[in-house]
Amino acid sequence: MKLVFGLGNPGQQYEHTLHNAGFLALDEMAKQLRFPSFRCHREAYTAEGWVGNSRVMLVKPQTYMNLSGKCVLDLAAYYKVDSMDILVLYDDIDLPPGAVRVRDHGSAGTHNGMRSIIQEIGTQAFYRIRIGAGSPPPQWDLADYVLSRPCGENGEAFQQGVKKGAEAAICLLEHGLETTQQRYNHKGRLKKEEQAENTHES
């Protein structure tokens, strides 16, 4: 069993916002994979099917973003899956709209949903796909920005990033990490990652 979590907030007021990139990517995955409709299961909406020889469950936690880890821990324990059988898709303000980044480990950065997951399951070693949301304008509060609905060119780029994130997730399930990174990873280096690597090397 592979568990694919898309992070977001439940409720109409949060639909199509930047912070719901994970929910939107899972909708795209379900469409491309022709999975059945999402249904209520424990504290989430889930859809199940097969990708190659792997049984896959798409999961939209309904615990709200800041408590995402409770849903991840619950389902990982229920299905007895290892952390490396978990994939999380979520928004990232450090990536430009339209870009994605695929990794198999890393910190939570500024993302509260990822912080909750790492805290609950006790490891940073799980797959994740970050979907670019872009940086907020200088006059914007970060919380207001990620809960906004993108429009114009940024909105179109964000939607392309959501689709790309879904395609990258399917590629990861079918072909593994190296192939997926080569095909989909945003080519630009992020300053935070460069600083982290330099600190580790020193």
QUITA-V894394 format. One line per field, one symbol per residue. psi: psi as a letter, one per 40 degrees, with the letter a starting at -180 (. if undefined). A space follows every 10 residues. Layout:
# QUITA-V894394
psi=???
This chain:
# QUITA-V894394
psi=hhhhhhiahi ideeheidef dddddddddd ddefiiiiih hbfihihiah hbehhhhhhh ifeidefddd ddddddddef iideehhhhi iheeiiheii hhieiiiebe hddddddddd efiegiiihh hheiiiidei iddddeeihi iadddddddd dddddddddd ddddeidddd dddehhdihh dddddddddd d.
